[in-house]
Each structure stands twice: as structure tokens, then as C-alpha cells.
Amino acid sequence: MHGPVSPGWLLVVVCAATGAYCLLRMRSSDEEQRRAAGGEALMGFGMAAMAVPAAVFTPPSWAWSGYAAVFGAAALRSLWAARTSAHHVHHLVGSSAMVYMAVVMAASPGGHAGHGDAGIPLLTGALLLYFAVYVLRSGVRLVPVAAGSGALGWADRPELARACRLSMGIAMVTMLLAM
């Protein structure tokens, strides 16, 4: 996941900004949206942390186990929540992908996966396919949404929530390609 420095920093900024907006969405009056936004904030900030270029900071080897534990817990929570909402299945896949990437990074020499030489190619390909389809679907769903009226607060704007999810999907594709 740690590729060249400039794209790495761009990925960090996009993921951190997405995580920050998801924190803002947690102020919504809709309880289900608050829960989803919390999981998406965790994903955004976790992806930002994993995308920091290795030339700048190489996390200690135990950090990857920490990532796997945190996102494993998030995956279990998403699995439980998926009984009531299909949207949580996507959170389950995303959290599981983060666990997978953390395990690959932990197993790589020096905790630094190279370009295409780490991970299980079939699993990486399946995750890439899932997130590529998700990005395309999210992009198409975002196009017809008209900008919300001024009466809605920042936490309740459906077009911004969709753009947030689209950004994280693109970032996930990027991170999987860089493995």
C-alpha cells in the first residue's frame, strides 16, 4: 500500500477528509445514519493511517496486528448489523478488506508490501472487482442527485454522504492495486 510519496499523501488527505466528514455526519438526527457514519469515519481514518508513505513513517510491526484487531472488531459489528440492513454488508466487506491488507502488511518483509508481490492474488482480485463495481455503481447513483436545499444541515446531505462513500471506494481500489 505504500507506493510513491505524492500519491500516498493524496490518498491520506482524501481518506482523512472523508473520515472528518463522516464524523460530522454523526451529528445527524437519524440514528441509523449516525451508526453508519461512525463505521465510515473509522474506515476513513484507518485508510488514511495505512496510506502514509513508508518513506515518511514506517509503523512498528505490532501496528499491523492492531489494525487487524480493530477492523476485525468492526467486521464483527458489521456482521451483526447486517441482519437488519443490507448496507452493513458493504461495511463488512470493507472492514474485512482492511483486515486482509493489515495481515498482508504484517507478513511482508519489513511490514511493507510491494507492487503485486504480496497477498493472495485471487482474494485481492475479488476485492478489487467488488470495490470497482461499487465505485461505478456509486458514481452512477451520485449523478442524478440534485443538490439538497439549504434547509438541511451538513450532517444530513445525502449527496455528500454518497460522495463520501464513493471517495472511500476509490481509495480502497487504489490501496488494493498498490499491494
C-alpha positions as CSV (number, residue, x, y, z in Angstrom):
1,M,0.0,0.0,0.0
2,H,3.0,2.3,0.4
3,G,3.7,3.5,-3.1
4,P,5.3,6.8,-4.2
5,V,5.2,9.7,-1.8
6,S,2.9,12.2,-3.7
7,P,0.0,9.8,-4.5
8,G,0.4,8.4,-1.0
9,W,-0.1,11.8,0.6
10,L,-3.1,12.5,-1.7
11,L,-4.7,9.3,-0.6
12,V,-4.0,10.2,3.1
13,V,-5.7,13.6,2.6
14,V,-8.7,12.2,0.7
15,C,-9.3,9.4,3.4
16,A,-8.8,11.8,6.3
17,A,-11.1,14.4,4.8
18,T,-13.7,11.7,4.2
19,G,-13.3,10.5,7.8
20,A,-13.7,14.0,9.1
21,Y,-16.9,14.5,7.1
22,C,-18.2,11.2,8.4
23,L,-17.6,12.5,12.0
24,L,-19.7,15.5,11.1
25,R,-22.4,13.2,9.8
26,M,-22.6,11.5,13.2
27,R,-24.4,14.7,14.4
28,S,-27.4,13.7,12.3
29,S,-30.8,13.3,13.9
30,D,-31.2,9.9,12.2
31,E,-29.8,7.2,14.4
32,E,-29.1,4.7,11.6
33,Q,-27.2,7.4,9.7
34,R,-25.1,8.1,12.9
35,R,-24.2,4.5,13.2
36,A,-23.2,4.1,9.5
37,A,-21.3,7.4,9.7
38,G,-19.3,6.1,12.7
39,G,-18.2,3.0,10.9
40,E,-17.3,5.0,7.8
41,A,-15.3,7.5,9.9
42,L,-13.3,4.6,11.3
43,M,-12.7,3.3,7.8
44,G,-11.6,6.7,6.5
45,F,-9.2,7.4,9.3
46,G,-7.9,3.8,9.2
47,M,-7.3,4.0,5.5
48,A,-5.6,7.4,5.9
49,A,-3.2,5.9,8.5
50,M,-2.4,2.9,6.4
51,A,-1.7,5.1,3.3
52,V,1.0,7.2,4.9
53,P,4.0,6.8,2.7
54,A,6.7,4.4,4.0
55,A,9.3,7.0,3.2
56,V,7.8,9.2,5.8
57,F,6.8,6.8,8.5
58,T,7.0,3.0,8.8
59,P,4.8,1.8,11.6
60,P,6.2,-0.7,14.1
61,S,5.5,-4.4,13.3
62,W,2.9,-4.7,16.1
63,A,0.8,-1.9,14.5
64,W,-0.5,-4.2,11.8
65,S,-1.8,-6.6,14.4
66,G,-3.6,-3.6,16.0
67,Y,-5.1,-2.7,12.6
68,A,-6.3,-6.2,12.1
69,A,-7.8,-6.4,15.6
70,V,-9.7,-3.0,15.2
71,F,-11.0,-3.8,11.8
72,G,-11.8,-7.4,12.8
73,A,-14.0,-6.0,15.6
74,A,-15.6,-3.6,13.1
75,A,-16.2,-6.5,10.8
76,L,-18.0,-8.4,13.6
77,R,-20.1,-5.4,14.4
78,S,-21.0,-5.0,10.7
79,L,-21.9,-8.7,10.5
80,W,-24.2,-8.3,13.5
81,A,-25.8,-5.1,12.0
82,A,-26.2,-6.7,8.6
83,R,-29.1,-8.7,9.9
84,T,-31.2,-5.5,9.8
85,S,-29.7,-3.5,6.9
86,A,-28.1,-4.7,3.7
87,H,-25.9,-1.5,3.7
88,H,-23.9,-3.1,6.5
89,V,-22.8,-5.9,4.2
90,H,-20.7,-3.3,2.4
91,H,-19.2,-2.3,5.8
92,L,-18.4,-5.9,6.4
93,V,-16.6,-6.3,3.1
94,G,-14.7,-3.1,3.7
95,S,-13.6,-4.0,7.2
96,S,-12.6,-7.5,6.1
97,A,-10.6,-5.9,3.3
98,M,-8.8,-3.8,5.8
99,V,-8.1,-6.9,8.0
100,Y,-6.7,-8.6,4.9
101,M,-4.4,-5.7,4.0
102,A,-3.2,-5.4,7.6
103,V,-2.4,-9.2,7.6
104,V,-0.6,-8.9,4.3
105,M,1.4,-5.9,5.5
106,A,2.3,-7.8,8.7
107,A,3.5,-10.8,6.7
108,S,5.6,-8.7,4.2
109,P,9.3,-8.2,4.9
110,G,9.7,-5.0,6.9
111,G,5.9,-4.5,7.0
112,H,6.0,-3.0,3.5
113,A,4.0,-4.7,0.7
114,G,5.4,-4.1,-2.7
115,H,3.7,-3.8,-6.1
116,G,1.7,-7.0,-6.7
117,D,4.1,-9.3,-4.8
118,A,2.0,-9.6,-1.6
119,G,-1.3,-11.2,-0.7
120,I,-3.4,-13.9,-2.2
121,P,-3.9,-12.9,-5.9
122,L,-7.4,-14.4,-6.1
123,L,-8.6,-12.7,-2.9
124,T,-7.0,-9.4,-3.9
125,G,-8.7,-9.7,-7.4
126,A,-12.1,-10.5,-5.9
127,L,-11.8,-7.4,-3.6
128,L,-10.7,-5.2,-6.5
129,L,-13.6,-6.4,-8.5
130,Y,-16.1,-5.8,-5.7
131,F,-14.8,-2.3,-5.0
132,A,-14.5,-1.4,-8.7
133,V,-18.2,-2.4,-9.2
134,Y,-19.1,-0.5,-6.0
135,V,-17.3,2.7,-7.3
136,L,-19.0,2.5,-10.6
137,R,-22.4,1.9,-9.0
138,S,-21.9,4.7,-6.5
139,G,-20.8,7.1,-9.2
140,V,-23.9,6.4,-11.3
141,R,-26.1,6.8,-8.3
142,L,-24.5,10.1,-7.4
143,V,-25.0,11.7,-10.8
144,P,-28.8,12.2,-10.7
145,V,-28.9,13.5,-7.1
146,A,-29.8,17.2,-7.1
147,A,-28.1,19.4,-4.5
148,G,-30.1,19.5,-1.3
149,S,-32.0,22.5,-0.2
150,G,-30.3,25.0,2.2
151,A,-32.6,23.7,5.0
152,L,-30.5,20.6,5.5
153,G,-27.5,20.7,7.8
154,W,-24.1,19.3,6.7
155,A,-24.8,16.1,8.6
156,D,-28.0,15.3,6.6
157,R,-26.9,15.8,3.0
158,P,-27.5,12.6,1.0
159,E,-25.4,13.7,-1.9
160,L,-22.4,14.4,0.4
161,A,-22.8,11.0,2.1
162,R,-22.8,9.3,-1.3
163,A,-19.7,11.3,-2.4
164,C,-18.0,10.3,0.8
165,R,-18.7,6.6,0.2
166,L,-17.5,7.0,-3.4
167,S,-14.2,8.6,-2.3
168,M,-13.6,5.7,0.1
169,G,-14.3,3.2,-2.5
170,I,-11.9,4.8,-4.9
171,A,-9.3,4.9,-2.1
172,M,-9.8,1.2,-1.4
173,V,-9.3,0.3,-5.1
174,T,-6.1,2.4,-5.0
175,M,-4.8,0.7,-1.9
176,L,-5.6,-2.8,-3.2
177,L,-3.8,-2.0,-6.5
178,A,-0.8,-0.8,-4.6
179,M,-0.5,-4.1,-2.7
